[in-house]
Amino acid sequence: MSNYMSVRTKSNRISFQIAKRTCWVLLLLSLLVGIISVLALSAGSEFIHPFTVVKELFGYGNRDYDFVLHTLRLPRVLMALLVGAALGVAGLLLQGIIRNPLAAPDIIGITSGASMGAIIFIVYCMGSISIQFLPLAAILGAAIISFIIYLLSWRKGVTPIRMVLIGIGISALAKAVVTMLLVMSEVAATTKAYLWLTGSLYGANMQDVYLLLPWVAILLPLTFMLARTVNVKELGDEMAIGLGVKVQRYRLLFLLISVMLAGSAVAFAGGIAFVGLVAPHISRMLVGRSFAGLIPVTAIIGGIIVIVADIVARTAFLPKDLPTGVFTAAIGAPFFIYLLFRTRNQ
């Protein structure tokens, strides 16, 4: 009996195989994310029974909690799902093209670039330009920093180890620029910028969800379509070139996709760290190394991590609503140390 399922269109232009185990894992994770989402909608300063939440969502309730659920909590849960999915897949892409288990958007400088772009906007442009342009500033910052990293890494091509080392250095430089801007700016701007840097879903609304959704909805399927190339690239550059893969072209393409995913997520939720590092590793434990299966699993696990962190952030210290990034860092930092210890001899 085959362990794989074949999926193809009638014209056979699109066809792929997916492991049956991956299908079961996706089914269970989808059920889990549904349960956690209902719990996230229930939890808060006022607890709402999960059955009441489900009835309200499907239009069978008495609309007593309409404002709390649809205006305050639902956008926050949807934003957590999208942000987690974007950061998780961005980290998965980086680990695939760099072939380094420690690669992640916040470690090699992409998140730092987005943060620098956003802080420059907050400090110098907040009064004169609409706040709606903040996401664009963050994405632009991530793109510029990534371009600098790629340019400095180029020497008859880009090697993974050079990109990681230069990325870490540029990330430190971007963080230093951000710190300098915070020290030199006014107190009001500094407070807002610091909250944004920590990573928070506070104040998320449906407009933010609609703005972030196209980035995730377009880039995740595009990544899935290119999954075979990533599988080949993980064999090594020389092997991939021998099999006809244009390594440098695809490395640049995957880096751009990772930048757009991470930059858009950071633009709306701030510097939520370690999701792009942790989610891909958990996914590999569940479904192995096939990239086509890893993409949806990593997206769901990333969403779950951010939702759970946000639940803890807004309920553990009521009435205070703490930044979500504090708790993703509490999960990710020990995991990062574990990875360093496990790969110390490699």
N, C-alpha and C positions, 0 to 999 in steps of 0.2 A: 504494500500500500504506500502510495506516494505521500511524502510529508509536505508537499507544495501544492498550491492551487494556481492554475493558470487563468489569467484575465486578459482578454483581447477584444478588440472591436471587430465588427463584421468585415471591415476592409483589411484587417490585420496590420494596419499602420501603427497601432499602439498595442503592445502586448508586454506583459511582464508576469513573473511568478512571485508569489508571496507565501511564506511558510505558514502552515496551519497554526503553529504555535503563536506566531505573531498575530494572527486573526483573533485567537482566544485572548491573548494579552490585551489587544485593543478593545475587545468587547468588555472585559473586566475593568479596564482603566476607564472606559466611557461610563460604565455604571458607577464606578468610584467617584469620578469627577461630578456626576449628577448628584450623588449623595452629599458630597462635600459642598457643592454649590448651594444646595437647599439648607445645609447647616450654616453656611456663611450668611444666607439671607435671614436665618432665624436669629443668629447671635447679634448682640449689640447692647446698647444701654437699656433697651426694652426687648426682652426675649419674646419671639413669636413662635408659636408651635409649628413644627415642620409641616404638619397636615394643613394648617391654616395657610402657610406659605404656598403650598402646592395648589390649593383651591384658589387662592388669589391670583396666582400666575396663569391659571387656565380659565379665569373669569367666572368662577363659581363662588367666590367669596362675597362678603357684604361690603367690601371696599373700605373697611375701617383702617387698613394699613396701606392704602394705595400710595400715599406720599412716601412713607418710610421705605416701602419695598421698591417701587418703580423709580423714584427720584433719587433716593439716597443709597440704597444697598445694591440694587441690580446693576447699575452702571459700574459700580466698584468691582463687583464679582466678574462681570464681563471683561472689564479692563485688566483684571488680574489674569484671567485666562489668556487674553491676547498677548499681554506683556510677557508672561511666562513662556508661551509658545514661541514668540519671536526670539527671546533671549536664549532659550534652550536650543533651538535649531541653529541660531547664529554660532553658539559654542560648538555644536556638533559639526558644522561646516569647517570651522577653524581647526578643530582636532583632526578632521579628515584630511584637509589639504596640507597641514603642517606636520601631521603624523606625530603629535606630541599630546599625551594625555593631560598636560597641564595648561593647554591653550584654552583661552576663553576671552570674550570681548573685553571684560574688565581687567584682564591680566596683561594682554599685549597692547593695550592703549586705545582701543576703539571707544570704549565707554568714557575714558578720560577725555578724548577729543570731543565727544558729544557734550560732556559736562562743561568743558571749557567754552564751547560755542554758546551754550545756554547761559552760563554765568556772565559772559561778555554782553549778551543781550540784556540780561536782568540788570546789570550794573549801569550800562551806558544807553540802552535804548528803551527801557521800560516806559518812561513817561511820554516819549515821542512816537513810538511805534506800537501798534496793537499787540497784546499778549498772544494773539492767535498765531503770530509769526515765530513764537518760541520753538515749536517743533522743528521748523525749517532751520532755525539757527543751530539747534542741536545736531540735526542730520548733516548740515554743512560742516560743522566742527569735526564730526566723526569722519567725514569724507576727506577733509584736508589732512588730518592726522594720519589716516590710513594711506593716503597718497605719499606723504612724507616717509612713512615707514617702508612702503614698497619701493620708493625711489632710492632710499639709503641702503636697502637690502639688495639692490640690483648690482650684480657683477657677472656679466655674461649669463644672466638668469638669476632667479631668486631661489635660494635654498631655505628649507624650513627652519634650520637652527639659526641662521642669520636673521630671519624675519622675527623670530621669538625674542632674541637678545636685543635687537634694535627696538622692537615694540615695547619691551620692558623699560628700556632707557627713555624712549619718547613719552611713555606713560608717566614716568616719574617727572619729566620736564613739564608735561601738561598739568599735572597735579600741583607743581610748584607755582605755575602761572595762576592757577585757580586760587591757591592760598594767598598769593600776593594781591590779587584782585579783591578778595574778601577783606584783607587787612586794610586796604586803601579806600574801600567804599563806605558809604553811609550805613548806619546801624539797620535801618529798615530794609535796605537791599541785601545786607549781609544775612539777616535773619531769614528772609525768603529764600535766598540762594543756598544757605546751609541746609534748610529743610528739604529743598529740591535735591541737593547733592546726596543726602542720606537715602533718598528713594521713598516716595510716599504715594499712595493712591487716594489720599484725602481730597475730597472735592471733585472726584471723577464724575463726569456726566455723560449722557448719551451722545452728545456732540463729539466728545473726545473718542468715544467708542467708534462712532461712524468714521472719524478721521483716521484712526489707527487700523480699522478693519481692512481697507483695501490693500495696505502694505502686506499684511499677513495673508490675506486671501489670494493675492497674486504671487508672492514670493515663495510661499510654501509649496504650491503645486509646481512652480518652476524648478525648485530644488529637487522635488521628487522626480521630475522628468530627467534630471541630470545625475540621478543616483548611480547609474552604472559607471559613469566616468569617475566618480569619487571612489567606488570600489576598486577600480583599476589603479588609481593614483596611490592608494594605500599600499600597493605592492612595491612602491618605490619609483622614483623618477625614471631611472634607466629602463626598468621593465615596462612602465607606462609608455615611454617613447617608442620602445620596441614594438608595442602593440598598436602604435599609430595614434596615440593620444597627444594632442598639442598641449603639453604640460603647462607652459607659462601662460598661454591664453586662458586655459581653464582655471588656473590658480588665480589669475586676476579676476575672472568672472565670479568665482566663488567668494573671493574676498569682497567684491562689490556687493554681492547678495547679503553676505554676513554684515557688512557695514550698514546697509539699508535696514535690515531686520533689527540689529542692535540699536542703531541710531534712532529709528522710529519709536522703539520701545522706551529708550531712555528719554526721548523727547517728551513723552506723555507721563512717565512715571518716575523720572529721575534716576539716580545711580543705584538701582537695585543690583547688588553684587552677587556673584557666585552661582546664579541660576544656570548660566551658560556653561559652568564647569561641572556642576553636580548632575544635572538632568541627563546629559549624554551617557555618563558612566552608569547610572541606574538603568538606563535603557539597554545598554549592552549586557548587563547582568540578566535582563529579562528575555531578550530576543536575539542575542548574539551580535555579529558585526555586519550583517547585511544592511547597507545604507538605506535601501528602499523601505525596509521595515522599521529602521531606527527613526526615520523622520517623523511619522505620525506619533510613535510612542514617545519620543523625546518632547514633542510639542505638548502632548497631554500631561506628561510628568512635570514639565516646566510650569504649566498652568496650575497644577495641583500644588506645587511647592509655593508659588506666590499666593494662591488663595489661602492655604493653611497659615503662612506667615502673616497675611493680612488679618485673618481671624484673630490670631494671638495679639497682633499689634493693637487692634481696636477694642479688645475685650479684657486683656490680662491686667491692665492698669486703669480701669475705668475710674473717673470720667475722662482720663487722658487718652488721646488717640496718637499712638507712637508711630514713627515711620516704619513702613514695611521692610525697608532695607536693613534695619537693625537686626531683624530676626532671620532674614535670608543669610546675612553675614554670620550670625550665630550658628547656622547650620553648615554653611559653606567653608568657613575658616578651618574648623577641625578636619573636615573632609579634605581640604587642600593640604594640610599638614600630613594627613594619612597618605595621600598620593605621593608627596615628596619622600616620605619614609619608604613607601613600597617601591618607588623607582630610583632609590638612591644609588643603586649599583648599575643602572642602565646608562 
